[in-house]
């Protein structure tokens, strides 16, 4: 077996800092000089990892997905009450938006005139949907009977609920308790509609 690539290791080390810069400043406002400064490296080091700023941004979109699903998997693996889907929802109700990573996705939406960024966002949301759908399908099996709510639409509804809760956080529309209640209560309603419990 070959050794792991030093470039891959360095990318993994730098991507959290690159993503944080995009989350803080957005795609258009961040410069490669700012990215390098935040990473504590020279710009040419970043260009050895990624071909350009857009590639760094697309890598940040992928990183947001990886971070979210890693946190969900950890929450679902815990020995706690409920199905994995219920544990994932409980985790999200307490932690949604706390790191500001979704700002990267929101910034990407303003770049939809760029086909590569648009494709990266679409691919990421399809992966989110597939992940959530897997949890929804697993949750459906607990009651033995399928309800009328389409499971694929329910997975999209969870993504929409999370997006709305994040917007509410970013714009200070709802207090923490209300926002958590939105995720927990409306999410629980969706889960009940997915399977008889």
Secondary structure, 3 states (H helix, E strand, C coil): CCCCCHHHHHHHHHHHHHHHHHHHHCCCCCCHHHHHHHHCCCHHHHHHHCCCHHHHHHHHHHHHHHHHHHHHHHHHHCCCCCCHHHHHHHHHHHHCCCCCCHHHHHHHHCCCCCHHHHHHHHHHHHHHHHHHHHHHHHHHCCCCCECCCCHHHHHHHHHHHHHHHHHHHHCCCCCHHHHHHHHHHHHHHHHHHHECC
